[in-house]
Amino acid sequence: MGEGGILLAALDAVAREATLFAALCFLVSGVDDLLIDGIYFLRLIRARWFGRRCATAAWSPADGEASRERIVVFVAAWDESRVIGRMLRAALARFDYPDYALYVGTYPNDIATIRAVAEVAQSDPRIRLVIGERPGPTTKADCLNVLWRALQRDEAADGRRTAAVVLHDAEDLVHPLELRVFAHHLPRFAAIQIPVMPIAFPGSPLVSGHYCDEFAEAHAKVMPVRQALRAGLPLAGVGCAIRCDMLARIADVRGGAPFDATSLTEDYELGLTVRALGGSSLFARVAERPGGPPVAVCAYFPATLGAAIRQKSRWMTGIALAGWDRTGWSRAGDLADHWMRMRDRRATLAMPVLAVAYCTLAIWGASLAGHAIAQGQPPALPPFLSGLLWVNIALLAWRMSVRSALVAKVYGWREARWAVPRMVVGNFIALLAARRAVVLYVRMLGGAIPDWDKTDHFFPGDTGQAVR
């Protein structure tokens, strides 16, 4: 065998071993997803064939009178002058609830945002402008703590009690009935999360649109399954309500501040903390009317590749890397919660595997080209490896079918046609985000203080066009 033959044989061996490694990892991930699908479809069968409907599905927010317990909405705002005024006016016009207020946290060095909030507050006393003492940006959690302390001062001054705090971002389009949903379930649950429905940004069907697919799967399938397994329910940071008595308990544990200012994903950790303190959480997927769409929060998500990578890297760092260090595991024997936390963190393993898989495709391409030049036949795959690849192909086809069906359920079949190409785009974004996440994590291990690594926000207007 000549030197070229030895090199080609080595290339074949590397391709074969790399394929085996990636295929085994994909099999484990595929079976993991298949188990979630199985639980999800069993719940659907039970609901349709045996008429067993959960409490959230049996109740309509339009039924009866709304509760009159006071609810306060927290909006943390740094450099949001372009959207915050429009968001607040829309919220005031849309909320169908008798007693609520919106507390907006700003920074002393962000005059434009302060002015935008003050302009709305002048015409409606339900808007409470709160200016923190520290210049921004800090972290979103730090800004929320400023709002919490302002609420405590106000309650001490006027004697009014607040039942719960609802979290929203400055670009959110709130649902008119969401406060009714929260108020209905607050007597029984310490925290409630409603679905988040991203809006595909005009002109960005792949990058912005891939969020639609991911949230459709997460909030139509995975979150209900987590709830059915009685695992911890992470909060999304928007469209979630936490009872004030629970926030006070968390604040006592954390030295007076319920939101952890050192966390990049304080919302995710907050949901797990509620469970750790014995509180019960609910994912409330409630139709706004019988047969209608769910009560959900709508918002534009990043439309450019760079913005999506920044956001995904923050999520990955806060949940799968630093979050692993911070939250650890659940109590011994809580297998369902261990499983869900491992799923949350599997990006740390999935991204290297995905990188190996893409490199393997390139290696196989080089191998086939080499055999073509040498006018020889490439070696056949071992039967075990060949069968493993076919199993993975079947699992991938199933995964694509399930995701497309869930996207169609939420957005319609026209949007679902993008689901498959957007899976490729989502993988590419995740790969680039993983590299940045590792860098952020190493910096945090070195003592770097987290800052508010936010993306530019846009507010969805009534015409469906973006408004900066």
ZAMI-541736 format. One record per residue (C-alpha): residue in three letters; y, x, z. Coordinates in nm, 3 decimals. Example, Ala and Ser with C-alpha at 12.3 -4.5 7.8 and 13.67 -1.06 7.14 Angstrom:
BEGIN
+---------+---------+---------+---------+
| residuo |   north |    east |      up |
+---------+---------+---------+---------+
|     ala |  -0.450 |   1.230 |   0.780 |
|     ser |  -0.106 |   1.367 |   0.714 |
+---------+---------+---------+---------+
***
This chain:
BEGIN
+---------+---------+---------+---------+
| residuo |   north |    east |      up |
+---------+---------+---------+---------+
|     met |   0.000 |   0.000 |   0.000 |
|     gly |   0.333 |   0.144 |  -0.103 |
|     glu |   0.651 |   0.158 |   0.102 |
|     gly |   0.772 |  -0.166 |  -0.057 |
|     gly |   0.445 |  -0.339 |   0.028 |
|     ile |   0.468 |  -0.228 |   0.393 |
|     leu |   0.825 |  -0.355 |   0.416 |
|     leu |   0.726 |  -0.687 |   0.260 |
|     ala |   0.429 |  -0.723 |   0.497 |
|     ala |   0.657 |  -0.656 |   0.793 |
|     leu |   0.903 |  -0.916 |   0.663 |
|     asp |   0.621 |  -1.170 |   0.636 |
|     ala |   0.507 |  -1.095 |   0.991 |
|     val |   0.858 |  -1.136 |   1.132 |
|     ala |   0.904 |  -1.463 |   0.943 |
|     arg |   0.569 |  -1.594 |   1.065 |
|     glu |   0.628 |  -1.505 |   1.433 |
|     ala |   0.986 |  -1.634 |   1.431 |
|     thr |   0.866 |  -1.958 |   1.274 |
|     leu |   0.601 |  -1.997 |   1.543 |
|     phe |   0.856 |  -1.940 |   1.821 |
|     ala |   1.107 |  -2.186 |   1.678 |
|     ala |   0.841 |  -2.446 |   1.595 |
|     leu |   0.698 |  -2.443 |   1.950 |
|     cys |   1.045 |  -2.480 |   2.100 |
|     phe |   1.131 |  -2.762 |   1.859 |
|     leu |   0.805 |  -2.934 |   1.951 |
|     val |   0.891 |  -2.932 |   2.322 |
|     ser |   1.241 |  -3.065 |   2.247 |
|     gly |   1.104 |  -3.327 |   2.008 |
|     val |   0.848 |  -3.454 |   2.259 |
|     asp |   1.123 |  -3.467 |   2.522 |
|     asp |   1.335 |  -3.686 |   2.295 |
|     leu |   1.031 |  -3.894 |   2.203 |
|     leu |   0.969 |  -3.976 |   2.569 |
|     ile |   1.328 |  -4.102 |   2.600 |
|     asp |   1.279 |  -4.312 |   2.288 |
|     gly |   0.958 |  -4.455 |   2.430 |
|     ile |   1.126 |  -4.568 |   2.751 |
|     tyr |   1.417 |  -4.710 |   2.555 |
|     phe |   1.196 |  -4.918 |   2.324 |
|     leu |   0.978 |  -5.035 |   2.612 |
|     arg |   1.293 |  -5.172 |   2.778 |
|     leu |   1.388 |  -5.349 |   2.455 |
|     ile |   1.042 |  -5.502 |   2.423 |
|     arg |   1.045 |  -5.617 |   2.783 |
|     ala |   1.389 |  -5.775 |   2.737 |
|     arg |   1.303 |  -5.954 |   2.412 |
|     trp |   0.943 |  -6.058 |   2.472 |
|     phe |   0.954 |  -6.130 |   2.841 |
|     gly |   1.316 |  -6.241 |   2.871 |
|     arg |   1.399 |  -5.983 |   3.137 |
|     arg |   1.767 |  -5.907 |   3.104 |
|     cys |   1.960 |  -5.676 |   3.330 |
|     ala |   2.245 |  -5.810 |   3.540 |
|     thr |   2.510 |  -5.655 |   3.317 |
|     ala |   2.371 |  -5.826 |   3.007 |
|     ala |   2.347 |  -6.166 |   3.175 |
|     trp |   2.713 |  -6.174 |   3.279 |
|     ser |   3.017 |  -6.209 |   3.054 |
|     pro |   3.358 |  -6.070 |   3.160 |
|     ala |   3.521 |  -6.381 |   3.016 |
|     asp |   3.333 |  -6.599 |   3.268 |
|     gly |   3.535 |  -6.743 |   3.556 |
|     glu |   3.840 |  -6.600 |   3.729 |
|     ala |   3.899 |  -6.228 |   3.754 |
|     ser |   3.878 |  -6.062 |   4.093 |
|     arg |   4.213 |  -6.001 |   4.258 |
|     glu |   4.131 |  -5.668 |   4.417 |
|     arg |   4.386 |  -5.405 |   4.323 |
|     ile |   4.276 |  -5.139 |   4.074 |
|     val |   4.474 |  -4.825 |   3.992 |
|     val |   4.432 |  -4.636 |   3.664 |
|     phe |   4.479 |  -4.258 |   3.679 |
|     val |   4.605 |  -4.080 |   3.365 |
|     ala |   4.643 |  -3.703 |   3.382 |
|     ala |   4.901 |  -3.591 |   3.125 |
|     trp |   4.991 |  -3.239 |   3.017 |
|     asp |   5.186 |  -3.202 |   2.692 |
|     glu |   5.122 |  -3.566 |   2.595 |
|     ser |   5.473 |  -3.675 |   2.497 |
|     arg |   5.356 |  -3.773 |   2.149 |
|     val |   5.098 |  -4.027 |   2.268 |
|     ile |   5.150 |  -4.120 |   2.633 |
|     gly |   5.425 |  -4.377 |   2.577 |
|     arg |   5.224 |  -4.557 |   2.313 |
|     met |   4.910 |  -4.548 |   2.526 |
|     leu |   5.087 |  -4.694 |   2.829 |
|     arg |   5.251 |  -4.974 |   2.633 |
|     ala |   4.918 |  -5.062 |   2.472 |
|     ala |   4.745 |  -5.066 |   2.812 |
|     leu |   5.012 |  -5.292 |   2.962 |
|     ala |   4.980 |  -5.531 |   2.669 |
|     arg |   4.599 |  -5.530 |   2.662 |
|     phe |   4.474 |  -5.533 |   3.021 |
|     asp |   4.364 |  -5.882 |   3.122 |
|     tyr |   4.366 |  -5.844 |   3.499 |
|     pro |   4.602 |  -5.978 |   3.766 |
|     asp |   4.660 |  -5.675 |   3.992 |
|     tyr |   4.665 |  -5.320 |   3.858 |
|     ala |   4.890 |  -5.016 |   3.826 |
|     leu |   4.889 |  -4.703 |   3.611 |
|     tyr |   4.957 |  -4.372 |   3.785 |
|     val |   5.050 |  -4.098 |   3.539 |
|     gly |   5.035 |  -3.736 |   3.654 |
|     thr |   5.281 |  -3.493 |   3.493 |
|     tyr |   5.411 |  -3.140 |   3.550 |
|     pro |   5.766 |  -3.025 |   3.634 |
|     asn |   5.772 |  -2.792 |   3.330 |
|     asp |   5.671 |  -3.069 |   3.086 |
|     ile |   6.000 |  -3.255 |   3.054 |
|     ala |   5.909 |  -3.429 |   2.729 |
|     thr |   5.607 |  -3.601 |   2.882 |
|     ile |   5.805 |  -3.694 |   3.195 |
|     arg |   6.071 |  -3.860 |   2.980 |
|     ala |   5.814 |  -4.050 |   2.775 |
|     val |   5.649 |  -4.189 |   3.090 |
|     ala |   5.982 |  -4.264 |   3.260 |
|     glu |   6.098 |  -4.464 |   2.958 |
|     val |   5.800 |  -4.700 |   2.995 |
|     ala |   5.822 |  -4.705 |   3.376 |
|     gln |   6.183 |  -4.827 |   3.362 |
|     ser |   6.073 |  -5.151 |   3.199 |
|     asp |   5.753 |  -5.214 |   3.397 |
|     pro |   5.698 |  -5.148 |   3.770 |
|     arg |   5.323 |  -5.115 |   3.717 |
|     ile |   5.381 |  -4.765 |   3.580 |
|     arg |   5.403 |  -4.499 |   3.852 |
|     leu |   5.534 |  -4.161 |   3.736 |
|     val |   5.400 |  -3.878 |   3.953 |
|     ile |   5.539 |  -3.527 |   3.906 |
|     gly |   5.332 |  -3.252 |   4.065 |
|     glu |   5.480 |  -2.954 |   4.243 |
|     arg |   5.296 |  -2.685 |   4.047 |
|     pro |   5.392 |  -2.603 |   3.688 |
|     gly |   5.128 |  -2.677 |   3.428 |
|     pro |   4.883 |  -2.657 |   3.291 |
|     thr |   4.640 |  -2.637 |   3.580 |
|     thr |   4.317 |  -2.836 |   3.535 |
|     lys |   4.270 |  -3.205 |   3.477 |
|     ala |   4.100 |  -3.233 |   3.816 |
|     asp |   4.398 |  -3.070 |   3.988 |
|     cys |   4.630 |  -3.324 |   3.824 |
|     leu |   4.401 |  -3.609 |   3.936 |
|     asn |   4.418 |  -3.479 |   4.292 |
|     val |   4.798 |  -3.499 |   4.274 |
|     leu |   4.761 |  -3.864 |   4.172 |
|     trp |   4.514 |  -3.929 |   4.456 |
|     arg |   4.757 |  -3.793 |   4.714 |
|     ala |   5.039 |  -4.002 |   4.565 |
|     leu |   4.823 |  -4.314 |   4.590 |
|     gln |   4.745 |  -4.239 |   4.954 |
|     arg |   5.115 |  -4.198 |   5.034 |
|     asp |   5.201 |  -4.524 |   4.859 |
|     glu |   4.928 |  -4.713 |   5.044 |
|     ala |   5.048 |  -4.577 |   5.376 |
|     ala |   5.405 |  -4.679 |   5.293 |
|     asp |   5.349 |  -5.035 |   5.165 |
|     gly |   5.023 |  -5.124 |   5.336 |
|     arg |   4.849 |  -5.225 |   5.014 |
|     arg |   4.485 |  -5.130 |   4.968 |
|     thr |   4.333 |  -5.024 |   4.636 |
|     ala |   3.972 |  -5.114 |   4.561 |
|     ala |   3.902 |  -4.850 |   4.297 |
|     val |   4.046 |  -4.581 |   4.075 |
|     val |   3.983 |  -4.594 |   3.699 |
|     leu |   4.008 |  -4.276 |   3.490 |
|     his |   4.160 |  -4.267 |   3.144 |
|     asp |   4.307 |  -4.007 |   2.910 |
|     ala |   4.642 |  -4.020 |   2.737 |
|     glu |   4.487 |  -4.098 |   2.397 |
|     asp |   4.260 |  -4.384 |   2.509 |
|     leu |   4.278 |  -4.732 |   2.364 |
|     val |   4.170 |  -4.940 |   2.664 |
|     his |   3.969 |  -5.260 |   2.638 |
|     pro |   4.141 |  -5.578 |   2.760 |
|     leu |   3.841 |  -5.681 |   2.973 |
|     glu |   3.736 |  -5.350 |   3.125 |
|     leu |   3.912 |  -5.403 |   3.459 |
|     arg |   3.731 |  -5.736 |   3.491 |
|     val |   3.400 |  -5.557 |   3.434 |
|     phe |   3.480 |  -5.299 |   3.700 |
|     ala |   3.599 |  -5.557 |   3.952 |
|     his |   3.287 |  -5.769 |   3.904 |
|     his |   3.051 |  -5.480 |   3.983 |
|     leu |   3.253 |  -5.288 |   4.245 |
|     pro |   3.112 |  -5.482 |   4.544 |
|     arg |   2.764 |  -5.347 |   4.461 |
|     phe |   2.829 |  -5.009 |   4.300 |
|     ala |   3.032 |  -4.708 |   4.402 |
|     ala |   3.092 |  -4.597 |   4.043 |
|     ile |   3.081 |  -4.781 |   3.710 |
|     gln |   3.092 |  -4.634 |   3.359 |
|     ile |   3.148 |  -4.839 |   3.044 |
|     pro |   3.064 |  -4.707 |   2.694 |
|     val |   3.291 |  -4.471 |   2.503 |
|     met |   3.326 |  -4.542 |   2.131 |
|     pro |   3.484 |  -4.255 |   1.935 |
|     ile |   3.682 |  -4.346 |   1.626 |
|     ala |   3.623 |  -4.134 |   1.317 |
|     phe |   3.956 |  -3.970 |   1.238 |
|     pro |   4.084 |  -4.056 |   0.890 |
|     gly |   3.994 |  -3.776 |   0.652 |
|     ser |   3.739 |  -3.618 |   0.888 |
|     pro |   3.415 |  -3.814 |   0.848 |
|     leu |   3.194 |  -3.516 |   0.933 |
|     val |   3.363 |  -3.330 |   1.220 |
|     ser |   3.532 |  -3.622 |   1.392 |
|     gly |   3.259 |  -3.861 |   1.285 |
|     his |   2.976 |  -3.662 |   1.445 |
|     tyr |   3.113 |  -3.768 |   1.786 |
|     cys |   3.050 |  -4.129 |   1.685 |
|     asp |   2.683 |  -4.050 |   1.632 |
|     glu |   2.642 |  -3.852 |   1.953 |
|     phe |   2.810 |  -4.112 |   2.174 |
|     ala |   2.625 |  -4.396 |   2.000 |
|     glu |   2.298 |  -4.230 |   2.096 |
|     ala |   2.411 |  -4.123 |   2.443 |
|     his |   2.573 |  -4.452 |   2.548 |
|     ala |   2.343 |  -4.695 |   2.370 |
|     lys |   2.014 |  -4.524 |   2.456 |
|     val |   2.019 |  -4.225 |   2.691 |
|     met |   2.246 |  -4.366 |   2.963 |
|     pro |   2.050 |  -4.694 |   2.992 |
|     val |   1.730 |  -4.489 |   3.015 |
|     arg |   1.879 |  -4.271 |   3.290 |
|     gln |   1.972 |  -4.586 |   3.474 |
|     ala |   1.625 |  -4.733 |   3.432 |
|     leu |   1.478 |  -4.412 |   3.577 |
|     arg |   1.729 |  -4.425 |   3.865 |
|     ala |   1.851 |  -4.076 |   3.784 |
|     gly |   2.207 |  -3.959 |   3.843 |
|     leu |   2.463 |  -4.104 |   3.603 |
|     pro |   2.731 |  -3.854 |   3.495 |
|     leu |   3.073 |  -4.003 |   3.433 |
|     ala |   3.252 |  -3.953 |   3.102 |
|     gly |   3.599 |  -3.899 |   3.251 |
|     val |   3.734 |  -4.208 |   3.073 |
|     gly |   3.638 |  -4.572 |   3.112 |
|     cys |   3.493 |  -4.512 |   3.457 |
|     ala |   3.580 |  -4.661 |   3.795 |
|     ile |   3.511 |  -4.510 |   4.137 |
|     arg |   3.556 |  -4.706 |   4.457 |
|     cys |   3.828 |  -4.563 |   4.678 |
|     asp |   3.603 |  -4.551 |   4.982 |
|     met |   3.365 |  -4.327 |   4.788 |
|     leu |   3.652 |  -4.106 |   4.669 |
|     ala |   3.764 |  -4.075 |   5.031 |
|     arg |   3.414 |  -3.965 |   5.134 |
|     ile |   3.408 |  -3.706 |   4.857 |
|     ala |   3.754 |  -3.588 |   4.961 |
|     asp |   3.632 |  -3.542 |   5.320 |
|     val |   3.346 |  -3.325 |   5.194 |
|     arg |   3.578 |  -3.120 |   4.970 |
|     gly |   3.860 |  -3.063 |   5.216 |
|     gly |   4.087 |  -3.351 |   5.115 |
|     ala |   4.062 |  -3.348 |   4.735 |
|     pro |   3.802 |  -3.571 |   4.563 |
|     phe |   3.828 |  -3.397 |   4.225 |
|     asp |   3.712 |  -3.037 |   4.207 |
|     ala |   4.001 |  -2.840 |   4.058 |
|     thr |   3.776 |  -2.541 |   3.983 |
|     ser |   3.548 |  -2.743 |   3.755 |
|     leu |   3.575 |  -2.766 |   3.377 |
|     thr |   3.381 |  -3.095 |   3.376 |
|     glu |   3.486 |  -3.267 |   3.698 |
|     asp |   3.386 |  -3.606 |   3.557 |
|     tyr |   3.024 |  -3.503 |   3.499 |
|     glu |   2.997 |  -3.352 |   3.846 |
|     leu |   3.167 |  -3.651 |   4.007 |
|     gly |   2.889 |  -3.883 |   3.894 |
|     leu |   2.623 |  -3.653 |   4.042 |
|     thr |   2.824 |  -3.620 |   4.364 |
|     val |   2.836 |  -3.998 |   4.407 |
|     arg |   2.457 |  -4.007 |   4.393 |
|     ala |   2.422 |  -3.709 |   4.628 |
|     leu |   2.629 |  -3.896 |   4.889 |
|     gly |   2.406 |  -4.203 |   4.861 |
|     gly |   2.631 |  -4.409 |   4.635 |
|     ser |   2.489 |  -4.621 |   4.355 |
|     ser |   2.625 |  -4.601 |   4.001 |
|     leu |   2.608 |  -4.841 |   3.708 |
|     phe |   2.631 |  -4.792 |   3.334 |
|     ala |   2.776 |  -5.129 |   3.234 |
|     arg |   2.710 |  -5.207 |   2.869 |
|     val |   2.854 |  -5.559 |   2.866 |
|     ala |   2.930 |  -5.770 |   2.559 |
|     glu |   3.288 |  -5.894 |   2.559 |
|     arg |   3.145 |  -6.231 |   2.453 |
|     pro |   2.788 |  -6.349 |   2.382 |
|     gly |   2.670 |  -6.163 |   2.074 |
|     gly |   2.995 |  -5.966 |   2.051 |
|     pro |   3.072 |  -5.593 |   2.072 |
|     pro |   3.057 |  -5.413 |   2.407 |
|     val |   3.350 |  -5.369 |   2.639 |
|     ala |   3.423 |  -5.003 |   2.560 |
|     val |   3.692 |  -4.736 |   2.545 |
|     cys |   3.802 |  -4.623 |   2.199 |
|     ala |   3.969 |  -4.294 |   2.111 |
|     tyr |   4.004 |  -4.037 |   1.838 |
|     phe |   3.805 |  -3.719 |   1.892 |
|     pro |   3.881 |  -3.374 |   1.745 |
|     ala |   3.907 |  -3.379 |   1.368 |
|     thr |   3.910 |  -3.006 |   1.293 |
|     leu |   3.634 |  -2.752 |   1.331 |
|     gly |   3.835 |  -2.532 |   1.568 |
|     ala |   3.928 |  -2.820 |   1.799 |
|     ala |   3.570 |  -2.947 |   1.809 |
|     ile |   3.439 |  -2.599 |   1.894 |
|     arg |   3.690 |  -2.565 |   2.177 |
|     gln |   3.598 |  -2.902 |   2.323 |
|     lys |   3.222 |  -2.854 |   2.289 |
|     ser |   3.241 |  -2.507 |   2.442 |
|     arg |   3.421 |  -2.647 |   2.746 |
|     trp |   3.156 |  -2.916 |   2.786 |
|     met |   2.878 |  -2.662 |   2.741 |
|     thr |   3.030 |  -2.422 |   2.992 |
|     gly |   3.102 |  -2.691 |   3.248 |
|     ile |   2.765 |  -2.867 |   3.226 |
|     ala |   2.500 |  -2.625 |   3.101 |
|     leu |   2.628 |  -2.291 |   3.238 |
|     ala |   2.879 |  -2.305 |   3.524 |
|     gly |   2.769 |  -2.658 |   3.606 |
|     trp |   2.412 |  -2.538 |   3.656 |
|     asp |   2.540 |  -2.292 |   3.918 |
|     arg |   2.761 |  -2.551 |   4.083 |
|     thr |   2.538 |  -2.857 |   4.100 |
|     gly |   2.192 |  -2.702 |   4.108 |
|     trp |   1.906 |  -2.949 |   4.121 |
|     ser |   1.841 |  -3.281 |   4.287 |
|     arg |   1.644 |  -3.331 |   4.608 |
|     ala |   1.280 |  -3.230 |   4.607 |
|     gly |   1.047 |  -3.484 |   4.448 |
|     asp |   1.319 |  -3.659 |   4.246 |
|     leu |   1.147 |  -3.588 |   3.916 |
|     ala |   1.353 |  -3.828 |   3.706 |
|     asp |   1.679 |  -3.666 |   3.811 |
|     his |   1.535 |  -3.316 |   3.760 |
|     trp |   1.433 |  -3.420 |   3.409 |
|     met |   1.776 |  -3.557 |   3.322 |
|     arg |   1.957 |  -3.252 |   3.457 |
|     met |   1.730 |  -3.029 |   3.254 |
|     arg |   1.814 |  -3.232 |   2.945 |
|     asp |   2.185 |  -3.188 |   3.022 |
|     arg |   2.138 |  -2.812 |   3.040 |
|     arg |   1.894 |  -2.755 |   2.759 |
|     ala |   2.179 |  -2.652 |   2.526 |
|     thr |   2.154 |  -2.308 |   2.686 |
|     leu |   1.804 |  -2.283 |   2.537 |
|     ala |   1.844 |  -2.499 |   2.228 |
|     met |   2.126 |  -2.297 |   2.072 |
|     pro |   1.941 |  -1.962 |   2.066 |
|     val |   1.636 |  -2.140 |   1.925 |
|     leu |   1.850 |  -2.305 |   1.659 |
|     ala |   2.001 |  -1.967 |   1.570 |
|     val |   1.653 |  -1.819 |   1.537 |
|     ala |   1.548 |  -2.110 |   1.316 |
|     tyr |   1.838 |  -2.060 |   1.077 |
|     cys |   1.772 |  -1.685 |   1.066 |
|     thr |   1.407 |  -1.761 |   0.996 |
|     leu |   1.505 |  -1.959 |   0.688 |
|     ala |   1.696 |  -1.657 |   0.561 |
|     ile |   1.400 |  -1.428 |   0.633 |
|     trp |   1.161 |  -1.659 |   0.447 |
|     gly |   1.404 |  -1.663 |   0.156 |
|     ala |   1.406 |  -1.283 |   0.149 |
|     ser |   1.026 |  -1.280 |   0.173 |
|     leu |   0.982 |  -1.521 |  -0.118 |
|     ala |   1.230 |  -1.323 |  -0.325 |
|     gly |   1.043 |  -1.000 |  -0.247 |
|     his |   0.708 |  -1.146 |  -0.348 |
|     ala |   0.861 |  -1.284 |  -0.668 |
|     ile |   0.997 |  -0.941 |  -0.757 |
|     ala |   0.661 |  -0.781 |  -0.677 |
|     gln |   0.491 |  -1.055 |  -0.879 |
|     gly |   0.264 |  -1.140 |  -0.590 |
|     gln |   0.174 |  -1.452 |  -0.397 |
|     pro |   0.331 |  -1.502 |  -0.052 |
|     pro |   0.072 |  -1.525 |   0.226 |
|     ala |  -0.034 |  -1.875 |   0.329 |
|     leu |   0.065 |  -1.999 |   0.671 |
|     pro |  -0.210 |  -2.019 |   0.933 |
|     pro |  -0.346 |  -2.374 |   0.966 |
|     phe |  -0.215 |  -2.409 |   1.323 |
|     leu |   0.138 |  -2.310 |   1.223 |
|     ser |   0.128 |  -2.530 |   0.914 |
|     gly |   0.020 |  -2.830 |   1.121 |
|     leu |   0.288 |  -2.754 |   1.380 |
|     leu |   0.555 |  -2.757 |   1.111 |
|     trp |   0.436 |  -3.093 |   0.980 |
|     val |   0.449 |  -3.239 |   1.332 |
|     asn |   0.804 |  -3.110 |   1.371 |
|     ile |   0.903 |  -3.255 |   1.034 |
|     ala |   0.769 |  -3.592 |   1.145 |
|     leu |   0.959 |  -3.567 |   1.476 |
|     leu |   1.277 |  -3.472 |   1.288 |
|     ala |   1.238 |  -3.768 |   1.052 |
|     trp |   1.190 |  -3.996 |   1.352 |
|     arg |   1.495 |  -3.843 |   1.524 |
|     met |   1.709 |  -3.904 |   1.216 |
|     ser |   1.584 |  -4.262 |   1.183 |
|     val |   1.655 |  -4.345 |   1.548 |
|     arg |   2.002 |  -4.196 |   1.540 |
|     ser |   2.089 |  -4.374 |   1.215 |
|     ala |   1.969 |  -4.704 |   1.360 |
|     leu |   2.176 |  -4.658 |   1.677 |
|     val |   2.486 |  -4.566 |   1.476 |
|     ala |   2.430 |  -4.874 |   1.259 |
|     lys |   2.401 |  -5.088 |   1.571 |
|     val |   2.738 |  -4.968 |   1.700 |
|     tyr |   2.935 |  -4.895 |   1.382 |
|     gly |   2.747 |  -5.062 |   1.097 |
|     trp |   2.528 |  -4.923 |   0.818 |
|     arg |   2.820 |  -4.783 |   0.619 |
|     glu |   2.891 |  -4.536 |   0.900 |
|     ala |   2.520 |  -4.477 |   0.962 |
|     arg |   2.486 |  -4.323 |   0.614 |
|     trp |   2.674 |  -4.021 |   0.749 |
|     ala |   2.440 |  -3.973 |   1.046 |
|     val |   2.200 |  -3.727 |   0.881 |
|     pro |   2.457 |  -3.486 |   0.729 |
|     arg |   2.654 |  -3.507 |   1.054 |
|     met |   2.349 |  -3.382 |   1.245 |
|     val |   2.377 |  -3.058 |   1.046 |
|     val |   2.751 |  -3.038 |   1.113 |
|     gly |   2.693 |  -3.108 |   1.483 |
|     asn |   2.438 |  -2.826 |   1.503 |
|     phe |   2.680 |  -2.585 |   1.335 |
|     ile |   2.958 |  -2.680 |   1.577 |
|     ala |   2.722 |  -2.642 |   1.873 |
|     leu |   2.615 |  -2.296 |   1.758 |
|     leu |   2.974 |  -2.174 |   1.736 |
|     ala |   3.062 |  -2.347 |   2.063 |
|     ala |   2.769 |  -2.180 |   2.241 |
|     arg |   2.907 |  -1.836 |   2.159 |
|     arg |   3.248 |  -1.930 |   2.298 |
|     ala |   3.091 |  -2.097 |   2.601 |
|     val |   2.909 |  -1.777 |   2.696 |
|     val |   3.238 |  -1.585 |   2.679 |
|     leu |   3.412 |  -1.846 |   2.898 |
|     tyr |   3.124 |  -1.839 |   3.145 |
|     val |   3.128 |  -1.459 |   3.173 |
|     arg |   3.502 |  -1.473 |   3.238 |
|     met |   3.447 |  -1.731 |   3.513 |
|     leu |   3.181 |  -1.508 |   3.669 |
|     gly |   3.444 |  -1.233 |   3.667 |
|     gly |   3.682 |  -1.452 |   3.867 |
|     ala |   3.891 |  -1.610 |   3.590 |
|     ile |   4.059 |  -1.934 |   3.699 |
|     pro |   3.978 |  -2.235 |   3.473 |
|     asp |   4.273 |  -2.384 |   3.290 |
|     trp |   4.328 |  -2.706 |   3.097 |
|     asp |   4.182 |  -2.612 |   2.760 |
|     lys |   4.273 |  -2.944 |   2.600 |
|     thr |   4.291 |  -3.036 |   2.233 |
|     asp |   4.576 |  -3.213 |   2.053 |
|     his |   4.561 |  -3.587 |   2.102 |
|     phe |   4.629 |  -3.876 |   1.866 |
|     phe |   4.659 |  -4.243 |   1.951 |
|     pro |   4.489 |  -4.510 |   1.737 |
|     gly |   4.749 |  -4.755 |   1.615 |
|     asp |   4.684 |  -5.117 |   1.530 |
|     thr |   4.662 |  -5.021 |   1.163 |
|     gly |   4.381 |  -4.775 |   1.234 |
|     gln |   4.596 |  -4.475 |   1.141 |
|     ala |   4.654 |  -4.177 |   1.366 |
|     val |   4.986 |  -4.160 |   1.547 |
|     arg |   5.082 |  -3.832 |   1.703 |
+---------+---------+---------+---------+
***
